[in-house]
């Protein structure tokens, strides 16, 4: 059973969104009504607003064995039209009745049956529908339970979108499969997270932007710091958390964050274990059931463990998606002899810790004969006290092949550091050939709906 926590529902709180909550009994009953409503449908969709009705719609569809498409509530007209025409849902579940009741279905679909279709952010064309099977959800969540010593006694707090993997599958279905609690803050704030952690919440899931804001709040308010310090686990994902923010949070509340690495197509691939070394700048080791390898430009495997040699990450295991919906060409192109080519580039240390250095298409810079990952330069820049955030790209250069360009947002109230100062800062922390040759200042970095920087728009 995928959602085993709902096998014998009781009066314990299952899910909370802001001030509203449902017990396991109420959730099972409302989801049962949805399951009866969608029975026999080939596919359903829900505009994944941050509310209990979204959770009930997803749980009910999963109970019925009907694939569900969660849609970003901020999707524009063109994107919404594309998703609906591509997925062709039989109905939209945007009128869920929380007071309705129905029996929980007795039959469970097979493991390979599609469960959720998540649409990618569409950075390289129209969004693609990633078809995730029930097998991937179950196996990957079980691997995370093992890695993070996650039990039914845990309550996960987060303020993440419900239309994507992090907030929906990890932050919401993760607790429900286990029989624990899911607490959506409604909207993230350090104060709201602290209130949850003072209450029932034991774990907090967030993204770097949230933790960057929290770092300043914790430094300014000992009561907030004490609440964060009481958490069993603080988890950051979706992008790299700068080492400077790791240190600020550790100094403020005594907690060392753990990071993990995943994608829509693979769910989670690696994670720093709860009982492992908290090493800033890394995303830990492969999860149980997941194989990870690095390959060079020709596709040959790199059997190197030096934390220096850069290769593309390829993944194989029970966590993989089935296909891109209606895109057999894109599906075939994504695999290499059974390995999914992530497009992410990384290094691997002697003890197997993975360090992501960027995307192969946009973050691997070939300059002066070196392969340089943009991510490590960004981390170095972000350690400068005057830098709020940064992005690094490569641009054609007649001499170097590509030159390193830094896009920098200065901390509010700080004096703008010179380009030479920032270049020297990077050279001191890394090596001289990794220093930016050009520094450009912005008021803010361009981001997509998931909060990820859209580098393709920089300079355009």
Steps between C-alpha positions, in 0.01 A plus 500: 500500500644836398343707780538245777438762767134507391449123533344528848409868536446647845447838661863614485569814297618399154537824309483869584502798265526825692225497763301215343560131560364153431534187711591171338133394528376819333767488231423136417127571481533811279759330279273195475227723359744636241609145414139398432452810287805439277474123475554389140654829387819478297645818651391789725647839584496750784610861519735447793415793720634500853193358670368176646283436193815450290631236741166317503481507119848348465446238771159405357636458148790289629257287701297438184810422295431791264802709394473863613652813347573776755501839325683814612224744603710784354533336159440750219244450225741345252657262750164395641365436152808289418472288817127435455529417130801276566361311801131506395351438846151354516408749772638776722486445875468864605170463687593243765261478796692445824183386679418227246563138595564184308663161558870449441544281187594141568711437190852641458637558147824330397831664586572613145166679463533876448432698817582869445588697188720796591571760234854631473572872515547515123839671495592329169160509329138429593463321836522120478276271702714275721304179564591370846391144587379386840819293528719811485304684769495205739862396456639853516305600809608179673863583417458846653346351815817295535738785422340751737384260775154628411218332695127528562581717802633774272298797379638674190453876473552683171377789288562345158278493188265203469543462125850357509707220647647676803182630659249242379683167498767551768331754724142372484477142372821411686341542844171346387662179373667463836211596724660821626392860464524750215483868599490751216569848634274661240775743412857470619635737760762440766241585766247250361765228477612573856142479625460159338831379645394618845188291454475153344744543211832316522637550146511801269532476121605814314690650209811721517306827469299408809807405701686814388217712638478285811872544570459875546186453710666245729800728552268781603258306723619244762145362540479414131848346520397286796199366309713406198760349731237262641426345159603139447604574142521802269506401132586723205451412134412605144826697469834525677502676837800735527761399755468841662132434581586156638740666741267786594220258592738272691640794694154639576318186611750213515335307216694366202275468196489197275468530122371258241499485120216405272301579186143462380607201289690321777354621828788498751836355395730583790475641850713578799392248758377603842786300649754617240744787481329832426734624229395839352508515123423131455179301459614180667512146367262296280179387667410135542383359167668777299818460294696812402790527259701783342582501128726711280406686182515179297272314741778285648473434872739695723631276774645791695442597863713812539238775556657684207422319174171622353260263326134479411278315747312200368251309715343155501259346750149457636461878526480567125198630311326296230501747211434851383130506417441489124873549437664167410776694324591697812474188716741305278739794486512521882632146553840340437483119524251518785668795673316832517723787389422779746688780325646595840876504548675414823810373675526201737718474809694199623215406736232539234361842583362674190559872442280655231677767295216587262311407187696364208328732252528823697737446792797313356741766380801406288755774554871496429502122463322441832152363568353724767169459681304822543354378829824500695578855384152610606554344843830683533348833394214455745750474785602861441325708769369755248346241264136404554488254209672433172484310174792403278490442126749455219526722193707453183856630526751506215789422731354273768225328305255614766543765766335483840232762558358566847155652553485643850227633728646711782370469857262779594692779668841366398750685285543354155826302483713558194536239229867466592415439865254225412741339253774497764255357754419207270864443408594486869227247587531287186775543238598795278362346180152491658481873567230696311634711215189715489264604783153640433271633771123438520222599738374138495569176317232376256319191632232256389196389699711253701741773602783373280715755320425513125847555364379497140347844560819655638651735247206467265 
